[in-house]
Amino acid sequence: MTMLRTMRRDLFLYLLVLPGLLFFLIFKYVPMWGVLISFQNYSPYLGLWHSEWVGFAHFDRLFSNPDFFLLLRNTLAINALNLIFFFPLPIMLSLMMNEIRTRWFKGAVQSVIYLPHFLSWVVIAGISLIMLSESEGIVNGLIAAAGGERIDFLTNPRYFWGVLTVQSIWKEVGWGTVIFLAAIAGVDVQLYEAAKLDGAGKLRQIWHVTLPAIRNVIIILLILRIGHMMDVGFEQVYLMMNGTVSEVAEVFDTYVYRAGILQGQFSFSTAVGLFKSVVGLVLVVIANRLSKKFGEEGLY
């Protein structure tokens, strides 16, 4: 009865939660039944319950595949670069934007840096081709004008991971500041005043007040980011991939597309996806335990 009374009292709050709850229920939890086909030779004509069960055969095929370690290396390398170079940038950008006191200028800066987030990866890939083309690209034009040699950014495997990292930074760094700016806005102003009385300048205030105040937010987002170490993002890699860089561009997401969609190997591609999910879950658990071990709150 107490629960019903509470729900009746907070009816409108529960109605606000309902769309999000339905979204996760319909699009996240209900489709989880589909992972069963990773243990089958699934046939669309026989359906889920009548297809042949093969146990861990598809996982054996994945781990014995000569390309497995290549896929693993490329996936982890791209994500590691994003973790090292991309993750700290929204924090730094948020700290700098927090120091802007002119409201209209701060709003204008936020609008400009948020804009790339709303561009599709198709547009980003098109811009990259225009900018980095060896023969007609703007960047190579500037290099040639300065007396340097043109660089094959798009066809040289050495530059592929770097190009993806720069793309991710340009597209998402502004949007990544949203949570950090909200966290900074919640810092008690009296802490800054106390720091000023102790003679702390702006950098000291950031180091001793702002960063400790948002540390929990940073750690939680870091844990979630580590949980996505096996997810690169299909669209970005697929659009930038070509035959000359396939050795460093092929990742689990593109491999699933080729094996699952183009070749119709639904069970095998589902097994690859399940493997990625399990690894992500393990990484989240490990990162959360390490966080708790060092005295932080962690994700749960």
C-alpha positions as CSV (number, residue, x, y, z in Angstrom):
1,M,0.0,0.0,0.0
2,T,2.8,2.3,0.8
3,M,4.2,1.9,-2.7
4,L,0.8,2.6,-4.3
5,R,0.4,5.7,-2.2
6,T,3.8,6.9,-3.2
7,M,3.1,6.3,-6.9
8,R,-0.2,8.1,-6.7
9,R,1.5,11.0,-5.0
10,D,4.3,11.2,-7.6
11,L,2.2,10.2,-10.5
12,F,3.5,12.9,-12.9
13,L,7.1,12.1,-12.0
14,Y,6.5,8.4,-12.9
15,L,4.8,9.5,-16.2
16,L,8.0,11.5,-17.0
17,V,10.1,8.3,-16.4
18,L,7.7,6.1,-18.5
19,P,9.0,7.0,-22.0
20,G,12.6,6.3,-21.1
21,L,11.6,3.1,-19.3
22,L,9.7,1.9,-22.3
23,F,12.6,2.8,-24.6
24,F,15.0,0.6,-22.7
25,L,12.5,-2.2,-22.2
26,I,11.5,-2.4,-25.9
27,F,14.9,-1.7,-27.6
28,K,17.4,-3.0,-25.0
29,Y,15.9,-5.8,-22.9
30,V,13.4,-7.5,-25.3
31,P,16.0,-7.9,-28.1
32,M,18.3,-9.7,-25.7
33,W,16.5,-12.9,-26.5
34,G,18.3,-12.6,-29.9
35,V,21.6,-13.6,-28.4
36,L,20.4,-17.2,-28.3
37,I,21.0,-17.5,-32.0
38,S,24.8,-17.2,-31.3
39,F,24.4,-20.8,-30.0
40,Q,22.5,-22.0,-33.1
41,N,22.8,-22.4,-36.8
42,Y,20.0,-19.9,-37.2
43,S,17.7,-20.1,-40.1
44,P,15.1,-17.4,-40.7
45,Y,12.8,-20.1,-42.2
46,L,13.0,-22.3,-39.1
47,G,12.9,-19.5,-36.5
48,L,14.5,-19.2,-33.1
49,W,13.1,-22.3,-31.5
50,H,13.5,-24.7,-34.4
51,S,17.0,-23.9,-35.6
52,E,19.8,-26.3,-34.9
53,W,21.7,-25.8,-31.6
54,V,25.5,-25.9,-32.0
55,G,26.7,-24.8,-28.6
56,F,29.9,-22.8,-28.7
57,A,30.9,-23.7,-32.3
58,H,30.6,-20.1,-33.5
59,F,32.8,-18.8,-30.6
60,D,35.4,-21.5,-31.5
61,R,35.3,-20.3,-35.0
62,L,35.8,-16.7,-33.9
63,F,38.8,-17.4,-31.6
64,S,40.5,-19.7,-34.2
65,N,40.0,-17.2,-37.0
66,P,43.4,-15.9,-38.2
67,D,42.0,-12.4,-38.3
68,F,40.8,-12.4,-34.6
69,F,43.9,-10.9,-33.2
70,L,44.1,-8.3,-36.0
71,L,40.5,-7.3,-35.2
72,L,41.3,-7.2,-31.5
73,R,44.4,-5.1,-32.0
74,N,42.7,-2.5,-34.3
75,T,39.7,-2.2,-32.0
76,L,41.7,-1.7,-28.8
77,A,44.3,0.6,-30.5
78,I,41.6,3.0,-31.8
79,N,39.8,3.0,-28.5
80,A,43.0,3.5,-26.6
81,L,43.9,6.6,-28.7
82,N,40.4,8.0,-28.0
83,L,40.8,7.3,-24.3
84,I,44.2,9.0,-24.1
85,F,43.6,12.0,-26.3
86,F,39.9,12.5,-26.5
87,F,38.6,11.8,-23.0
88,P,40.6,14.5,-21.2
89,L,39.8,17.2,-23.7
90,P,36.1,17.8,-22.8
91,I,37.3,18.3,-19.1
92,M,39.9,20.8,-20.1
93,L,37.5,22.6,-22.4
94,S,34.8,22.7,-19.7
95,L,37.3,24.3,-17.3
96,M,38.2,26.9,-19.8
97,M,34.6,27.7,-20.7
98,N,33.7,28.0,-17.0
99,E,36.1,30.9,-16.8
100,I,34.3,32.9,-19.5
101,R,32.3,35.6,-17.8
102,T,30.6,37.3,-20.8
103,R,27.4,35.4,-21.1
104,W,26.7,36.0,-24.8
105,F,30.2,35.1,-25.8
106,K,30.0,31.9,-23.7
107,G,26.8,31.0,-25.4
108,A,28.2,31.6,-28.8
109,V,31.2,29.4,-28.1
110,Q,29.0,26.6,-26.8
111,S,26.8,26.8,-29.9
112,V,29.8,26.6,-32.2
113,I,31.5,23.6,-30.5
114,Y,28.2,21.7,-30.1
115,L,27.4,22.0,-33.8
116,P,29.6,19.2,-35.1
117,H,27.9,16.7,-32.9
118,F,24.7,17.0,-35.0
119,L,26.5,16.3,-38.2
120,S,26.3,12.7,-39.5
121,W,29.4,10.6,-40.0
122,V,28.7,10.8,-43.8
123,V,29.2,14.6,-43.7
124,I,32.3,14.2,-41.5
125,A,33.8,11.7,-43.9
126,G,33.1,14.0,-46.8
127,I,34.7,16.9,-45.1
128,S,37.7,14.7,-44.3
129,L,38.1,13.7,-47.9
130,I,38.0,17.3,-49.0
131,M,40.5,18.4,-46.4
132,L,42.9,15.5,-46.6
133,S,42.9,14.4,-50.2
134,E,46.5,14.1,-51.4
135,S,46.0,15.7,-54.8
136,E,43.3,18.4,-54.0
137,G,43.0,18.5,-50.2
138,I,43.3,21.8,-48.4
139,V,45.7,20.5,-45.9
140,N,48.1,19.1,-48.5
141,G,47.7,22.3,-50.5
142,L,49.0,24.3,-47.5
143,I,51.8,21.8,-47.0
144,A,52.8,22.1,-50.6
145,A,52.6,25.9,-50.5
146,A,55.0,25.8,-47.5
147,G,57.5,23.8,-49.5
148,G,56.7,20.4,-48.0
149,E,55.8,17.1,-49.6
150,R,52.2,16.0,-49.9
151,I,51.1,13.4,-47.4
152,D,48.8,10.5,-48.2
153,F,46.6,10.8,-45.1
154,L,43.8,8.7,-46.5
155,T,45.7,5.8,-48.0
156,N,48.7,5.4,-45.7
157,P,48.0,2.9,-42.8
158,R,50.3,4.9,-40.5
159,Y,47.9,7.8,-40.4
160,F,44.5,6.0,-40.3
161,W,44.2,5.7,-36.5
162,G,45.3,9.3,-36.1
163,V,42.7,10.6,-38.6
164,L,39.9,8.7,-36.8
165,T,41.0,10.2,-33.5
166,V,41.1,13.7,-34.8
167,Q,37.6,13.2,-36.4
168,S,36.2,12.0,-33.0
169,I,37.7,14.9,-31.2
170,W,36.4,17.5,-33.7
171,K,32.9,16.0,-33.7
172,E,32.3,15.1,-30.1
173,V,34.6,17.2,-27.8
174,G,32.1,20.0,-27.6
175,W,29.2,17.8,-26.8
176,G,31.3,16.1,-24.2
177,T,31.4,19.3,-22.2
178,V,27.7,19.2,-21.4
179,I,28.0,16.9,-18.3
180,F,31.2,18.5,-17.0
181,L,29.8,22.0,-17.3
182,A,26.7,20.9,-15.4
183,A,28.9,19.3,-12.7
184,I,31.1,22.4,-12.4
185,A,27.9,24.6,-12.1
186,G,27.1,22.6,-8.9
187,V,30.3,23.4,-7.1
188,D,29.8,25.5,-4.0
189,V,30.8,29.1,-4.6
190,Q,32.0,29.4,-1.0
191,L,34.8,27.0,-1.7
192,Y,36.2,29.4,-4.3
193,E,35.9,32.3,-1.9
194,A,37.7,30.3,0.8
195,A,40.4,29.5,-1.7
196,K,40.8,33.2,-2.7
197,L,41.2,34.1,1.0
198,D,44.0,31.6,1.2
199,G,45.7,33.3,-1.7
200,A,44.9,30.8,-4.4
201,G,44.9,32.0,-8.0
202,K,42.7,30.7,-10.9
203,L,44.9,27.6,-11.6
204,R,45.1,26.8,-7.9
205,Q,41.3,27.1,-7.6
206,I,40.8,24.7,-10.6
207,W,43.3,22.2,-9.2
208,H,42.2,22.3,-5.5
209,V,38.5,23.1,-5.8
210,T,37.0,22.4,-9.2
211,L,38.7,19.1,-10.2
212,P,38.2,17.5,-6.7
213,A,34.5,18.6,-6.8
214,I,33.8,16.9,-10.2
215,R,36.2,13.9,-9.6
216,N,33.3,11.5,-9.1
217,V,31.7,12.5,-12.4
218,I,35.0,12.1,-14.2
219,I,35.6,8.6,-12.7
220,I,32.0,7.4,-13.6
221,L,32.4,8.6,-17.2
222,L,35.8,7.0,-17.4
223,I,34.4,3.7,-16.2
224,L,31.6,3.9,-18.8
225,R,34.2,4.8,-21.5
226,I,36.3,1.8,-20.5
227,G,33.2,-0.4,-20.9
228,H,33.0,0.6,-24.6
229,M,36.6,-0.4,-25.4
230,M,35.3,-3.0,-27.8
231,D,33.0,-0.5,-29.6
232,V,34.6,1.7,-32.2
233,G,31.6,2.8,-34.2
234,F,30.7,1.2,-37.5
235,E,29.9,4.3,-39.6
236,Q,33.1,6.2,-39.0
237,V,35.4,3.3,-39.7
238,Y,33.4,2.0,-42.6
239,L,33.2,5.3,-44.4
240,M,36.9,6.0,-44.0
241,M,38.0,2.5,-44.9
242,N,39.6,1.6,-48.2
243,G,41.6,-1.3,-49.6
244,T,45.0,0.2,-48.8
245,V,44.2,0.7,-45.1
246,S,42.1,-2.4,-44.4
247,E,44.9,-4.0,-42.4
248,V,44.5,-1.3,-39.7
249,A,40.9,-0.4,-40.4
250,E,39.1,-3.8,-40.0
251,V,37.5,-3.9,-36.5
252,F,34.8,-6.1,-34.9
253,D,32.0,-3.7,-36.0
254,T,32.9,-3.8,-39.7
255,Y,33.6,-7.5,-39.5
256,V,30.1,-8.2,-38.1
257,Y,28.7,-6.2,-41.0
258,R,30.5,-8.2,-43.6
259,A,29.9,-11.6,-42.0
260,G,26.4,-10.9,-40.7
261,I,24.7,-8.7,-43.3
262,L,26.6,-9.2,-46.5
263,Q,27.2,-13.0,-46.1
264,G,24.0,-13.8,-44.1
265,Q,25.9,-15.5,-41.2
266,F,23.5,-14.3,-38.5
267,S,24.6,-16.7,-35.8
268,F,28.3,-16.1,-36.2
269,S,27.9,-12.3,-36.2
270,T,25.7,-12.5,-33.1
271,A,28.4,-14.5,-31.4
272,V,30.9,-11.8,-32.2
273,G,28.6,-9.2,-30.8
274,L,28.0,-11.2,-27.6
275,F,31.8,-11.6,-27.2
276,K,32.1,-7.8,-27.4
277,S,29.4,-7.3,-24.8
278,V,30.8,-9.8,-22.3
279,V,34.3,-8.2,-22.6
280,G,32.7,-4.7,-22.1
281,L,30.9,-6.0,-19.0
282,V,34.1,-7.5,-17.5
283,L,36.0,-4.3,-18.1
284,V,33.3,-2.2,-16.4
285,V,33.4,-4.6,-13.4
286,I,37.2,-4.4,-13.1
287,A,37.3,-0.7,-13.5
288,N,34.6,-0.2,-10.9
289,R,36.4,-2.4,-8.4
290,L,39.6,-0.6,-9.0
291,S,37.8,2.7,-8.4
292,K,36.3,1.4,-5.1
293,K,39.8,0.1,-4.1
294,F,41.2,3.6,-4.4
295,G,38.5,5.1,-2.3
296,E,36.2,6.5,-5.0
297,E,32.4,6.0,-5.3
298,G,32.5,4.1,-8.5
299,L,29.6,3.3,-10.9
300,Y,27.6,1.1,-8.4
